[in-house]
Amino acid sequence: MQIFIFYIFLFLFFFDSVSAFDMESDGHVKTGSQYIFDSPSLHKDFDSELQLHLGIGGNILNKDKWALDYEIETKVSQVDGPSEQAELRTETNVDIHRSWLRLSKDSFQFRGGRQEILFGVGAIFQPLGLFDTRDVSGVIPEAHGADSFRATWYPSDVSLFETWLVPAQIGTALISGIRGEAVLGEIEAGIVFQYHPKSDLEDFSGYDQEVIQMGYHFKGEHEIGFWNESRLDIETEPSSPLQFETVFGIDYTFELGEGLHVLVEYYFTTRHSEFGLTDLKGQRTYHQLGFLLNQPIGIDIKWQVFCLYDFRDRSFQLVPQIEYSVTDNLFIYFHGKAGGNINGNKTNGRLYQRTDRFNGTESSIGLTLAQFF
C-alpha cells in the first residue's frame, strides 16, 4: 500500500509539471462521548473518541475520452474508554482510509488501491456485504477500504459487469469475484460469485475460511418498496458444508408530519453443523427482525430509531438518534443504545450480552459533534 501511495504522488507531481489538473479537499472531524450504563468492573464509564478524516481528490487528465482521477483520504483517531480497554478499538490509530487511482474510457473503468467495495440492497442486514464493515446504526456509518483492483463495464445506462481482486495477505492468495446488475422493467436485479481463500483480513467476516460464495438481489417498488438479498457459501472441506443467508425487506413513507419512513427487514440464516463459523449458542439456524423509523422535523432536525430482535434467544437492541443541523456543515447527534432480553433473564444473546469484559452491546447514552469541510 505504501508503494501505491508513492505512485499516486508521483503521478500528481508528473502531471502537475506537464498539464493542469484539479484538486479538491474534503473531510470531517467527529468527536463524542457516551456514558455506559453498568460498565463492567475495572472498565471506565465513558467511551470517548476523536476522529479526523482529511482527503484530496480530483482529475489528473482528461484527453481523447480517457480520464484519470484519484482520491486519497487519511484517518486519524484517538479512543479512550472501555472499548479501548477491551481491545475492541485501538487507542491511537493513523491509517490510509482510501487511496486509489481510476482510469476510465467510455463505458470502462479500472480502479486500483484502497477502496470501498459495496453492493447489495439490504439496509440493516447485508448478506452480500462481503467487504462491508459499516455499523449501519452508528453515527456516520463508514466502511473500511479494501486494498483491491476493480474493473467495471457499463453495457448500458442501467446495467454493469464488475470484477475484483483482493490480496488475501497470505502468500499469493487472491480473493476474486464477479457481479452483474441490471434494471429489468421495474426491478433492479443482480448476481454475485466470489472465491474466498483463507485470508488475514480480520476486518471482514469469515476471513479465515476458504469458501465459494454466490448470491443474488432484487429490488422494486409497487406502492411499497420491497427487496430480497441472499447468499450461499460452500466451504471447501471434504464434506462441502453449506451456509445460507437471506433478507426480505419492505419500506413505506407515511404522510405523517413531513413524512414518516418505516423500514422492516427479516433475516434468516442456516448452516450445516460442519460449517466453520460457530454461533454464540451453537445454533445452526436463527432469524432476526430489524426496524428502522425516521422522520424529519423542519429543516434542522431528523430523528431515527433502529430496533433489532432475535427470535431464537429473545435478545434485542434499540438504537435511537436525533440529528440536529446547526449549519450546513455542523451537526450534533444525540444517541443512545438499550439492550436486553424480553424474557427479563440474564442469558447472553446475539444482540445483547452481559460479560465481565466490555463487548459493545451495553446500554449507553451519548453526544457526538461532527464538522464537515
N, C-alpha and C positions, 0 to 999 in steps of 0.2 A: 504494500500500500504506500509506503514512503517513496518508493521509486515512481509509482504512478503520480503521486502529488508533485514530485520533482519534474516530471514530464509536462504536467499541466502548466506549471510556472515557466518552463522552458518554452512551451507553445505561446504563452502570453507574452513573454519577452520578445520572442522572434517576430510574432505578428505585429506587435506594437512598433517594432522598428521598421517594418515594411509597409504596413497599412493600418488604417484606423480600425479599432474595434470598440464596442460599447461595454461598459461595466456598470452594474448596479449593485448596491449593497443593501442588505436587509438583515433582519434578525429580531430577537426579542430577549428580554430579561424577565425571569419569573422567580419570585421569592414568596415563601409562605411557611406556615407552621400549622400543625394540627395537634390538638390535645387527645391523647389516647386514654380512653376510659379503661380502668382495670389493667393498666400496663403490667406485664409480667414482672415478678420480683427481680431486682437488680437491673431493671431497664428504666430508662428515662421516661418521663410522662409526655414530653413534647417531641414530635418528629418534625424537623425543620430542613428546608432546602433552599439553596440559592443556585440558580441555573442561568447561564448566559449562552445564547446562540448568536454567532456572528457569521455572515455569509456574503459572498460575492458571486455574481453570475452575469452572463451576457453572451453576446455573439462575438466570435473571433473573426469569421469571414463569411461572406455570402456572395458567391460568384458562380455563374453558369449553373444555376439550380442546386449547387452544393452549398450546404450550410454547416458550420461547425460552431457549437456553443458549449458552454461549460457551467458548472456550479461547484463551489467549494464552501462548505459550512462547517465551522468548528463548534464544539460544545464543551463548556467548562461548568462543572457542578461541584458544590460543596454541600455535604449532608451531615446532619448531626441528629442523634436520637436513637430510638430503639431499632429502626431499620438498619442503621449502620452497625449497631452493637450486635445484631443478629446476622450480619454479613449479607443481608439482602441487597444492600447498596454499598458502594464504595464511598469512603469519607470524602476523598478528593479525586476527581476524575477529569482528565483533559483528553479529548479524543476528536477525531475527524468524524463528524456526523454524516456528511455526504461529500463526495468529491468525484465528479465524473466528467467525461467528455462525450459529446453526442455528435455524430456525423449523419447528416440527412441529405437525401436527394429524392425528389418526387415522393413516392409512397414508401420509401425505405428509410429506416432509422437504425443506427448502430450506436450503442452506448456502453461504455466500459468504465468501471470504477466502483466506488461505494455508492449504492443507490437503493431506493425502495423498490421492492417487487411486491405489489399489492394488487389483488384482483378478487373477484367473487362478489356476491350480493348480500351476504349475511351482515346484519347491522350489529348484533350483540354476539352471537355465536358464529364462528367462521371456519367451517371445515376446510375451505380452500385457502385459508390464511397460512400458507406453507412458510412464508417468511414474515409473518405479521407479529410484531411484538407490542402492539398498542394495548394500553389499558383503556378500553372504549368508554368506561365510566369515569375516567380520570379527568383532571383539568388539563386541557390542551393535549389530547392524545397524540403521540408521535411514535413512529416505528423506527427502530434502528436500521440503518442501511446495511446491505449485504454486499461484500466485495464480489462483483459478478460482471459478466458480459451478457448483453441482451441484443437481439436482432428482431426488429418488428417490421412487418409488411402490412400495409393497408390496401387491400384489393379494391375497396370502395369506401365511401364516407361512413358506412355502417358495419364494417367488418374489419377484422385484423387476424393475423397469424403472428405468433411470437415464440421465440425460443430463448433459452438462457443456460448459462454455465456458471456454477458457483464452486470455487475451490473448497473442498471438504476439510482442508488443513490437516489431512492425514495422507502423507505421501503425495502421490499424483492423482488421488481420487477426486472426481468431479461430480457434483450434483447437476443433473441435466434434465431439462423439461421442455415441453412444448404445449401451447394452448391456442385455441381459436375462439373467436367471438363474432357474433353477427346478430343483427336485428332481423327477425323473421316475422314479417307482418307487424303485429303489435307486441311481440315477445322478444326480449333480449335473451340470447342463449349462448352458452359457452361450454367447452370441454377442455380438460387438462390431463396431461400424462407427465409423470416425473419418475426418474430413477434416483433414489437417495441412498448412497452408500453410507457406511458409518462415518461420522464426522466429529470434529472437535468444536462445532458451532453451538456452544452451550446455550445461546440466547433463544434457540429455536426448539420447539417441542419435538421429541423423538430423535434428537440429534445423533444418538449413539446406536441407532438401529439401521439395518440395511433393508430397505423396503422398496417395492414398486407401488406407486400411487397413481390413482386415476379418479377423476371426478367430473361433475357437470354442474351447471347452474342455469336457471332461467328466472326471468322476472317480467312481470307485466302489470297492467292496471285495467280494471273494469269496475268502476265505481270506487273500489278499494284497491290499493296496491297489494300484490302477492308475489312471493318468490319461494324458490326451493334451491338449496345448495347441498351437495352430497359428495362424499369421498370414500373410496375403498382402498385400504392398504393391504398389500400382500407381503408378509415378511419372508425374506429369502432364507428360510430354515428348511430342514428336510421335510417337515410336515406342511410347510407353506401356510401358517395360520393367518387368519384374516381379521381385520378391524374395519367396521363400517360406521360412518358418522353422517348424519343428515340434519338439516334445519329447515323448518317451514315457517314462513313469516307473512304477516299482513300488516298494513297500516292504513290509517284514515285520519283526515283532519276535520274535526267537528267545527261547526260555525258557532263557537262559544267564545265571546270576547274577540280577540284578534286572531283566533284560530287555535284550537286545542288539538295537537298532534298526538295520536296514540299509536304505538307500535307494539306488536306482540310476536314473539318467536318461540317455537317449540323445538327443542334439541333432543336428539336420540343418538345413543352410541352403543354398540355391542361388539364384542371381540371373542375369539377363541381363547380358551384358557392358556394355550401355549404362546399366545402373542406376548411380545416382550414387555410392553408397558403394564404396570400393575396399578390398580385402583387403590385409593386410600383405605377402602374397606374390603378389598379383594373381590369386588363385584364385577362381573364381566359386562353387565348391561345396566344402564341407568339413563334417566331422562330428566330434563330440566325445562323450566319455563322462564322466559325473560320478558319484561315490560319496559317500555320507555315512554314517558309522558313529558311533553314540553310545550311551552306557550309563551309568546312574547307579551309583555305588558308595556304599552307605549313603545318608544323607540330606544329606551335606555335599559330596560330590564327584561330578562328572559329566565324563566325557571325550568328545571327539568328534574325528573326522578327516574332512576334506574331501579328495577326490582328483579332479583333473581331468586328462583325457588327450585329446590331439588326434590323430586317426587319420592326418591328411594330413602334418603336419610332425613328428610323434612327440614334441612337447613335452609337458610335464606340470607340474602343481603339486600339492604335498602340503601341507596346512594342518592341523596338529594343534593341539588346545587342551584344557586342563584347567581346569575351573571349580571353585573351592573357596569354599564359602559360610561365611564367618567368622561372620556373624549373618544374620538375615532380610533385612537391607538392605545388607550389606557383602560384596563379592565380590572375589576375587583370580583373575586369569586368567593362566595360563602358556601362551604360544602361540608358534608358530613357522611358518616357511614354507620349503619346499625345492622348488626348481625345477630343470629341466634338460631334457635330450633323451635318450631311451632308447638312441639310437644312439651317444651319447657325443661327438657332434661339437659344434661351437660355433655352428652355424647358428641364427639367431634364429627363434623360433616364436611362435605366437599366445599361448601360455601362459607362455613364459619367454624373456627376451631379455637379451643381453649388449651393452650400449651404453656409450658414453663419458659419457652423461648418465643420471642416476637415472630409472628408469621404473616402479618399484613391483613388479616381478616378481622382484627379487633375493631370495636366500635370507636368512632372518633368524631371530632368536630374541628373545623379549621377555617383559615382565611388565606387566600392566595392573591397576590398582585402581579399582573402581567402587563409589561410595556412593550409594544411593537414599534419598530422603527425601520 
